Amino acid sequence: MTQPPDVAAWRAAERKRLLELRAAIPLEQRREDDARMTQLLLDGFPQLRGMIVGFYWPMKGEFDPRVAVLRLREQGGRAALPIVVQKAAPLQYREWWPGVATTPGVFNLPVPVDTPVLVPQAVFMPPVGFDARGYRLGYGGGYFDRTLASFSPQPLKIGVGREMNRIATIYPQAFDVPMDFVVTEAGIHEVTPAGLRRLG
C-alpha cells in the first residue's frame, strides 16, 4: 500500500472520520458492546489477575474499561491511571482505586492525587483506529508510544476498541509501537507477524 506523501495530514483526516463514526454509535449499542468486551478481557486474560494494570478514563465513545478494572482489583490486582507530566514526555501512572482523591487533568479527565507511582505490567489502550498489523492510531500526541518505549520490560499491550475502528493501515512510522492484542466486540485478536489473528 503506497504511503501518502503527508502521513500526518492523512492521519489527522482519518482520526476525524473515525471519531465521528464512533460518536454516532447509539448509547445502548455501546453499552452492549462494552459488556461483551469486558467479559472478553476477564475471561481471555486470566494473567491480569494480580497484575498492575494501567487503564484510562473513557471519553468520546471509547470502550469503558472501568468495570473490568474493578473486577481485576477484586481479584488482587492494582490499577493505575496515566498522567501527563509534561508535553512530549512519557506518561506517569499513579495508582487508582474507587473513592481516591482526583483532580482534573488533560481533557478534564480525573487523575489521582499523591498516590503511588506504579509501572504497569499490562496496559489497556484505546485506539481511535487500529490496523491489520496491530498498530494504533491515537489522538496525535504520541504519549502512549513514548510511554511504551520507556518501559523495560515491556508491559502486555492490549488495545480495546470497536470494530468500526478497524482500518487497513495507519502507515506506521519508526516511533509507532504495535499492540500485543486487540479486543473488540467481535473477539480477541492476537497480533502476529502475519497480522491480526482472531482467537477462539
C-alpha positions in Angstrom: 0.0 0.0 0.0 1.5 3.3 -1.1 2.2 5.7 1.8 0.6 9.1 1.4 3.1 12.0 0.9 1.9 13.6 4.2 1.3 10.9 6.7 0.5 13.4 9.5 -2.2 15.1 7.4 -3.7 11.7 6.4 -3.8 10.6 10.0 -5.5 13.8 11.1 -8.2 13.3 8.5 -8.6 9.6 9.3 -8.8 10.4 13.0 -11.6 13.0 12.4 -13.5 10.5 10.3 -13.2 7.6 12.8 -14.1 9.8 15.8 -17.3 11.0 14.0 -18.2 7.4 13.2 -17.7 6.3 16.8 -19.7 9.2 18.2 -22.6 8.1 16.1 -22.9 4.7 17.7 -26.1 4.6 19.8 -25.5 4.6 23.5 -27.4 1.3 24.0 -25.2 -0.4 21.4 -22.0 0.9 23.0 -23.2 -0.4 26.4 -23.9 -3.9 24.9 -20.5 -3.9 23.2 -18.7 -2.7 26.3 -20.3 -5.5 28.4 -19.1 -8.1 25.9 -15.6 -6.7 25.7 -15.4 -6.5 29.5 -16.2 -10.3 29.6 -13.6 -11.0 26.9 -10.9 -9.2 28.9 -11.8 -11.0 32.1 -12.1 -14.5 30.5 -9.4 -14.1 27.9 -6.6 -12.7 30.0 -6.6 -14.6 33.3 -3.0 -13.5 33.8 -4.3 -10.0 34.6 -5.4 -11.1 38.0 -3.0 -9.8 40.5 -1.1 -7.6 38.0 -0.7 -3.8 37.9 -3.0 -2.7 35.1 -2.7 0.7 33.5 -6.0 1.9 32.2 -7.7 5.1 31.0 -10.8 7.1 31.9 -13.1 6.8 28.8 -14.1 9.7 26.6 -15.5 10.3 23.2 -17.3 6.9 22.9 -14.3 4.8 23.9 -14.7 1.4 25.4 -15.2 1.8 29.2 -12.6 -0.3 31.0 -13.7 0.6 34.5 -15.9 -2.4 35.2 -13.1 -4.8 34.1 -10.6 -2.9 36.3 -13.0 -3.1 39.3 -13.3 -6.8 38.8 -9.5 -7.2 38.5 -9.0 -5.2 41.7 -11.3 -7.6 43.5 -9.0 -10.4 42.3 -5.9 -8.9 43.8 -4.8 -6.6 41.1 -3.8 -2.9 41.2 -4.9 -0.2 38.8 -3.2 3.0 37.6 -4.3 6.0 35.6 -1.9 7.9 33.3 -0.9 11.5 34.0 0.7 13.9 31.5 3.7 15.2 33.4 4.9 17.4 30.6 4.4 17.8 26.9 6.3 15.4 24.6 7.3 13.2 27.6 6.2 9.7 28.7 3.1 9.4 30.8 3.3 8.7 34.5 1.0 6.1 36.0 -0.4 6.7 39.5 -2.4 4.1 41.5 -6.2 4.5 41.4 -8.9 2.9 43.5 -12.6 3.7 44.0 -13.0 6.9 46.0 -9.4 8.0 45.7 -8.9 11.8 45.6 -8.6 13.1 42.0 -8.0 16.3 40.2 -8.9 17.3 36.6 -6.1 16.6 34.2 -5.8 16.8 30.4 -9.2 16.7 28.6 -10.6 17.3 32.1 -10.2 13.6 32.9 -9.6 12.7 36.6 -6.1 11.9 37.7 -5.2 10.5 41.2 -3.7 12.9 43.7 -0.5 11.9 45.5 -0.9 8.2 45.1 2.0 5.8 44.5 3.6 5.9 41.0 3.4 2.4 39.5 4.9 0.8 36.5 2.1 -1.2 34.7 2.6 -4.8 33.9 -0.3 -4.6 31.4 -1.8 -1.6 29.7 -5.3 -1.1 28.3 -5.1 1.3 25.3 -8.0 3.0 23.5 -7.4 3.2 19.7 -9.1 5.8 17.6 -8.2 3.3 14.8 -6.2 0.1 14.6 -4.8 -1.7 11.6 -4.2 -5.2 10.3 -0.7 -5.3 11.9 -1.8 -4.2 15.3 -0.7 -0.6 15.1 -2.8 2.0 16.9 -3.9 5.4 15.6 -4.3 7.6 18.7 -5.2 11.3 19.2 -2.0 12.5 17.8 0.0 13.4 20.9 2.3 10.4 20.8 2.1 9.9 24.5 1.3 6.1 24.5 4.2 5.4 22.1 6.7 7.4 24.1 5.5 5.8 27.3 5.7 2.3 26.0 9.2 2.9 24.5 10.3 4.0 28.0 9.2 0.7 29.7 11.6 -2.2 30.2 10.5 -4.9 30.3 7.5 -4.1 28.1 4.0 -4.5 29.6 1.3 -6.6 28.0 -0.2 -4.1 25.5 -4.0 -4.6 25.0 -5.9 -2.4 22.6 -9.6 -2.2 23.3 -11.6 -0.6 20.5 -14.6 -1.1 18.3 -14.8 -3.0 15.0 -15.6 0.3 13.3 -12.2 1.5 14.4 -10.5 -1.2 12.1 -8.7 0.2 9.1 -6.2 -1.4 6.6 -3.2 0.5 7.8 -2.2 3.5 9.9 1.0 3.8 7.8 3.2 3.0 10.9 6.3 5.1 11.4 9.5 4.2 13.3 8.1 5.6 16.6 4.9 3.6 16.5 4.6 0.7 18.9 2.3 -2.2 17.9 -0.1 -3.7 20.4 0.1 -7.4 21.5 -3.7 -7.9 21.4 -6.7 -6.0 20.1 -10.1 -6.7 21.8 -13.3 -5.6 20.1 -16.9 -6.6 20.4 -16.1 -9.3 17.7 -13.5 -11.1 19.8 -9.8 -11.2 20.9 -7.2 -10.7 18.2 -3.6 -11.6 18.7 -1.0 -9.5 16.9 1.3 -11.9 14.9 4.0 -11.3 12.3 1.3 -12.2 9.7 -1.1 -9.7 11.1 -4.2 -9.9 13.4 -5.3 -13.4 14.2 -8.7 -13.9 15.9 -8.6 -16.3 18.8 -11.2 -18.8 19.6 
